[in-house]
Amino acid sequence: MSESLPSIVEGPIGTDAVVVSAKAGGAIDLWSPVIVAVGPTATDPVTVTTTTTPNDPKVYGVVVGPKLASGKAADAEGDKVNVVKAGQAKLKVNGNTVNIAIADALVTDVNGLGVKLDITGTVNAALLQKMLAAFAKALLASTADADIIPVEVYQSRGTAKTS
């Protein structure tokens, strides 16, 4: 794993990040990208959950804490979590399958990790949708699975009409 930020065990990197409180929709690993499972109400914050959808365009942010005794950010549904919606945070990535370089755009994979955005192929609607799903930029290279690297979170851009 990356040793670039060993002193940061939870929370955003720096003071400029936009951090919001949310409820967990289930167990969530620290440094995971999350999507909105249930919108906010007058009395409850947004409920977030992990995703196993590749190139998920619904990424809301990255869970940065709190770090529980289990090592997770949330052990069960209803636990409070902190989510970086914009700014610098750590992110668990898979840089093994496709190496991640500094400044690479990142999307989700089937394991709920950040991976390098693949923009190879013919420019078409599917490729444009993948590009809109990028939610972070790598600030450190990675060549390992389940590595933790600093990123700049900027949320995915959602989906677009393509026909």
KOLDOVO-485881 format. One record per atom (N, C-alpha, C, O, CB): x, y, z; residue in one letter. Coordinates in steps of 0.02 Angstrom, whole numbers, plus 50000, padded with zeros to 5 digits. Glycine has a CB too. Layout:
REM residues N
XYZA
...
This chain:
REM residues 163
500414994150000M
500005000050000M
500435006250000M
501015006150021M
499535000050060M
500145011649976S
500495017949973S
500645020550044S
500225020150088S
500085023049934S
501235023150053E
501435025950118E
501505033450114E
501855036450155E
502085022750142E
501165036650065S
501255043750056S
500935047950110S
501165053550123S
500995045749989S
500405045450142L
500035049350191L
499915045150253L
499335044250272L
499375051850162L
500425042450285P
500315037750340P
499985040850401P
499665037250440P
500965034750361P
500055047450411S
499775050450472S
499025051750467S
498705052950518S
500135056850487S
498745051450408I
498035052750400I
497665046150403I
497715042150357I
497885056550333I
497295045050456V
496935038650465V
496195039350451V
495845034350441V
497035036050534V
495945045450449E
495255046650429E
495175054050413E
495615058050429E
494755044550485E
494635055650381G
494495062650365G
494785064750298G
495135060850265G
494765067050418G
494625070950278P
494895073450215P
495625075150222P
495895075350277P
494495079750192P
495955076350166I
496645078650166I
496605086350160I
496345088950111I
497065075450107I
496865089750208G
496835097050207G
496175099750233G
495765095950259G
496955099650136G
496085106250226T
495505109550254T
495015112150202T
494495114850220T
495715115250297T
495165111250138D
494735114050086D
494195109350061D
493785111350020D
495155116050029D
494175103250086A
493695098350061A
492985099950085A
492885102750139A
493885091250084A
492495098150044V
491795098650063V
491605091850092V
491575086850056V
491335100550002V
491465091750158V
491305085550193V
490595086050219V
490415090950251V
491815084150251V
490195080850206V
489505080750230V
489395074550273V
489735069450264V
489005080950172V
488925075050319S
488735069250359S
488195065350322S
487765068350289S
488475071450429S
488225058850328A
487735054550295A
487605048450339A
487975047250387A
487965052350224A
487095044650322K
486965038250355K
487175032750308K
487105033250247K
486215037450375K
487445027450337A
487645021650297A
487045017150282A
486625016050326A
488205017650333A
487015014650222G
486495009850203G
486705002750218G
486334998050203G
486335010550130G
487285001850248G
487564995250264G
488294996250281G
488525001950290G
487474990150206G
488664990850287A
489384991250302A
489744994850244A
489604993550186A
489684984250313A
490204999350262I
490585003050212I
491315003350233I
491465005450289I
490295010250202I
491755001350189D
492475001850202D
492695009150199D
492435013050159D
492874997650151D
493175010850240L
493475017450239L
493795018550171L
494085013950143L
493995018250295L
493745024450144W
494035026650080W
493665023850019W
493965023249965W
494755024550077W
493025022050027S
492625019249971S
492205024649937S
491955029149970S
492175013749996S
492135024149870P
491655028449837P
490945026049854P
490825020049860P
491775028449759P
490485030749861V
489805029049879V
489305032649835V
489455037749805V
489665030749952V
488705029649831I
488145032649795I
487575033949844I
487575031349899I
487905028049736I
487095038049823V
486515039449865V
486035033649860V
485825031849805V
486175046149845V
485855030749917A
485355025349920A
484665028149934A
484165025949905A
485555020149973A
484635033149979V
484005036349998V
484155043750006V
484625045750040V
483705033250064V
483735047849975G
483825055049980G
483695057650050G
483415054050092G
483365058549932G
483905063750064P
483805066550131P
483075068050144P
482675068950098P
484215072950139P
482905068350208T
482235070350229T
482315076450275T
482865078950285T
481855064550266T
481755078750302A
481785084550346A
482175082950410A
482445087450442A
481085086850364A
482205076550429T
482535074650492T
483155070350482T
483545069650529T
482045071050535T
483255067350424D
483815062850413D
484255065250355D
484005067750305D
483565055750400D
484915064250362P
485365065850306P
485295060550251P
484935055650260P
486105066350330P
485625061650196V
485635056850142V
485915050150167V
486355049950210V
486055059550082V
485655044650140T
485915037950155T
486345035750096T
486115036150038T
485345032850169T
486955033450109V
487415031450056V
487595024050062V
487545021150116V
488055035750059V
487785021250007T
488005014250004T
488555013549953T
488645017949910T
487405009549988T
488925008149956T
489445006849907T
489125004749841T
488525003449838T
489945001449932T
489525004449790T
489285002449724T
489734997149694T
490344997149704T
489245008549677T
489434992549657T
489814987549620T
489684988349545T
489804983749506T
489634980349644T
489434994149526T
489294995649456T
489914998849425T
490135004049447T
488675000349449T
490194995649373P
490754998849339P
490555005549309P
490005006149281P
491034994149283P
490985010449314N
490855017149286N
490195020049312N
489815022949273N
490835016749209N
490065019149376D
489425021349404D
489375028949400D
489785032549429D
489345018949478D
488875031549364P
488805038849357P
488485042149418P
488405048249419P
488395040349296P
488315038149468K
487965040949526K
488405042049587K
488145043049642K
487405036349545K
489065041849579V
489515042649636V
489375049449669V
489385054649636V
490255042049615V
489265049249734Y
489115055149774Y
489745057949806Y
489805064049815Y
488605053349829Y
490215053549822G
490835055649854G
491225049749881G
491095044049862G
490695060549911G
491695051049926V
492125045949955V
492055046150031V
492125051450061V
492865046849933V
491925040350062V
491855039950134V
492545040450167V
493005036750149V
491495033250155V
492605045150214V
493255046450245V
493255045350321V
493755046750354V
493475053450230V
492705042950348G
492705041750420G
492005041350448G
491515042150410G
493095047150457G
491945040250512P
492495039250559P
492775032150553P
492445027650527P
492255040450631P
493395031250576K
493685024550574K
493475020950638K
493655022850693K
494465024850569K
493085015550629L
492835011650685L
493345006450707L
493845005350672L
492165008350667L
493225003250763A
493674998050788A
493764992450737A
494294989250736A
493394995150854A
493264991150695S
493294986050644S
493754988050586S
493944983850545S
492604984450617S
493934994450582G
494324996950527G
493894999750471G
494145002850424G
494764991550499G
493234998750476K
492765001350427K
492525008250447K
492645010550503K
492164996550419K
492195011650401A
491875018050416A
491175016850444A
490925020750484A
491845022550353A
490865011450423A
490195009550448A
490165001950453A
490364998350407A
489625012250401A
489904999550509D
489824992350518D
489124990050500D
489024984150485D
489974990450590D
488634994650502A
487944992650491A
487534998550464A
487745004350467A
487634989950556A
486944996850439E
486475001850416E
486325006750473E
486215004750530E
485824998550390E
486315013150456G
486155018250505G
486755021550537G
486685026850568G
485725015350557G
487345018550531D
487945021650559D
488075028350524D
487935029050465D
488565016950552D
488325033250562K
488495039750533K
489165039250498K
489635036250524K
488515045150588K
489215042050438V
489845042350401V
489955049450376V
489485053350368V
489845037250342V
490585050950363N
490775057350334N
490985056150262N
491385051650247N
491355060750375N
490735060250216V
490855059450145V
491165065750116V
490895071250124V
490195057750108V
491735064950082V
492035070550045V
491685070849977V
491735066149938V
492815069750038V
491335076349965K
491005077349901K
491445081049851K
491375080249791K
490355081249910K
491915084949877A
492385088649835A
492995090249877A
492945092049935A
492055095249807A
493575089649846G
494205090949880G
494635084749886G
494475079649856G
494065093849949G
495165085249924Q
495635079749929Q
495455074749983Q
495265076650039Q
496335082449940Q
495535068349966A
495405062850013A
495815056849991A
496095056849936A
494635061050015A
495845051850033K
496125045450013K
495585041449979K
494985042349992K
496425041550075K
495785036949934L
495325032549898L
495645025749890L
496235025249873L
495125035549829L
495255020449903K
495495013649890K
495415012249816K
494865013049788K
495105008349934K
495955010249783V
495965009249711V
496245002449691V
496554998949732V
496375014749678V
496125000649630N
496444994849599N
496884997449543N
496654998749488N
495914989549573N
497534998049558G
498015000249507G
498384994349477G
498844995349438G
498505005049537G
498184988249495N
498524982249472N
498304980249401N
498724978949358N
498394976449520N
497654980049389T
497394978049324T
497614982949270T
497884980849218T
496634977449325T
497494989349282V
497724994649238V
498064999749283V
497745002749326V
497134997949196V
498725000649274N
499095005249317N
498795012249316N
498565014649265N
499825005449295N
498815015449374I
498565022249381I
499155026949385I
499625025749423I
498105022949444I
499135032249346A
499655037349346A
499375043749378A
498765044649382A
499915038749274A
499815048049399I
499605054449426I
499185058049373I
499365058249315I
500215058849447I
498625060949394A
498155064749353A
497675060449313A
497265063149276A
498545069149306A
497695053849320D
497205049649286D
496515050749315D
496435051549376D
497405042149292D
496015050849272A
495315051149293A
495125044249320A
495325039149292A
494845053349234A
494715044149374L
494535037849406L
493775036849405L
493385041549412L
494785037649477L
493585030449397V
492885028349399V
492845022249444V
493355019949470V
492615026649327V
492255019549455T
492165013649497T
492245007249457T
492175007149396T
491475013849531T
492405001749494D
492424995149463D
491924990549498D
491554992749542D
493144992249466D
491914984149480V
491434979349508V
491564977749581V
491144974749614V
491454972949468V
492144979649607N
492314978449677N
492224984649721N
492394984549780N
493024975949683N
491944989949692G
491844996049730G
492485000049741G
492525004049788G
491534994449796G
492984998949700L
493615002549704L
493665007649648L
493295007249599L
494214997649701L
494115012349656G
494255017049602G
494735013849553G
495215010549574G
494535023649629G
494615014849489V
495055012349436V
495135017749383V
494735022349378V
494775005749404V
495665017049344K
495795021849289K
495235021549238K
495015016149218K
496475020349256K
495005027349217L
494495027849165L
494785025349099L
495315027749078L
494235035049158L
494445020649067D
494655017949002D
494285021648948D
493675020748940D
494535010248998D
494635025848911I
494305029648857I
494555027448788I
494575031448741I
494425037148867I
494755021048784T
494965018448719T
494355016748677T
493815015348704T
495425012348727T
494435016748613G
493895014848568G
493615020848531G
493855026448537G
493355011348606G
493095019448493T
492755024548453T
492355029148498T
492025026948545T
492305021248400T
492385035548483V
491975040248521V
491245039148503V
491035039948446V
492185047748506V
490865037148553N
490145035848544N
489795037448609N
490105039748657N
490005028548521N
489145036248611A
488745037848670A
488995034048732A
489025036948786A
488005036148658A
489165027648725A
489395023748782A
490045026548811A
490125026848872A
489495016348761A
490495028548768L
491135031448790L
491015038148826L
491325039548876L
491615032348731L
490565042148800L
490405048448832L
490105047348901L
490255051148947L
489925052548788L
489675042348908Q
489375040848973Q
489925038749023Q
489895040649081Q
488845035248967Q
490415034749000K
490965032849044K
491355038849067K
491555039249125K
491425027849008K
491465043649022M
491845049549039M
491465053749092M
491775056649136M
491975053748977M
490815053849087L
490415057549136L
490435054249205L
490295057549255L
489695058049112L
490605047849208A
490615044149271A
491245045349311A
491285043249369A
490535036749258A
491755048749283A
492365050149321A
492195054449381A
491835059449375A
492895053649276A
492445052449440F
492275056049501F
492885058649539F
492805062149589F
491875051649546F
493485056949516A
494085059149552A
494685059049505A
494675055949451A
494215054649613A
495215062649526K
495845062749490K
496385060249537K
496435062449594K
496005069949463K
496805055449513A
497345052749553A
497885057949566A
498095061449520A
497645046549518A
498105058449628L
498655062949646L
499295059049660L
499815061949676L
498465067049708L
499255052349653L
499835048049662L
499725041849618L
499155039649609L
499925045949737L
500255039149590A
500205033149549A
500075027049592A
500225026949651A
500845032249507A
499795021849560S
499675015449595S
499745009749546S
499515010049489S
498985015349629S
500065004249570T
500114998149530T
499884992149570T
500034986449552T
500834997049506T
499524993249624A
499314987849669A
498564987549677A
498214992649669A
499644988649737A
498314981649693D
497604980749708D
497474982749780D
497874981249824D
497384973349695D
496914986149792A
496704988549858A
497214993549888A
497274994049949A
496614982649906A
497564997149844D
498015002349865D
497605008349889D
497025009049869D
498505004349808D
497895012449931I
497555018549954I
497985024449933I
498565025049954I
497425018450032I
497695028849892I
498065034549865I
497675041049877I
497065040849885I
498215033549790I
498025046649878P
497675053049881P
497375054749813P
497675053449761P
498145058649905P
496775057549814V
496425059549753V
496095066349764V
496015068649820V
495895054249733V
495915069449709E
495495075449709E
494795073149689E
494685071149632E
495775081049660E
494325073449736V
493635071249723V
493245077049692V
493295082649716V
493285068849789V
492875075649639Y
492455080749609Y
491765078249590Y
491405081649553Y
492795083649548Y
491575072349612Q
490935069149597Q
490875067449523Q
491165070849480Q
490355073649619Q
490485062349509S
490355060749440S
489875065949412S
489555069649449S
490065053549432S
489825066149347R
489395071149314R
488705068349297R
488315071649263R
489735073749251R
488565062249319G
487915059249305G
487875056449235G
488375054549205G
487375064349315G
487275056249209T
487165053549141T
486925059149097T
486735064549120T
486655047749142T
486925057949032A
486705062848984A
486265059448931A
486325053348919A
487305066348951A
485845063248900K
485445060548845K
485925059348787K
486305063748768K
484865065448825K
485885053248759T
486365051448707T
486035049548641T
486365047148596T
486805045848730T
485395050448636S
485075048748572S
484635054448548S
484325053948495S
484665042448577S
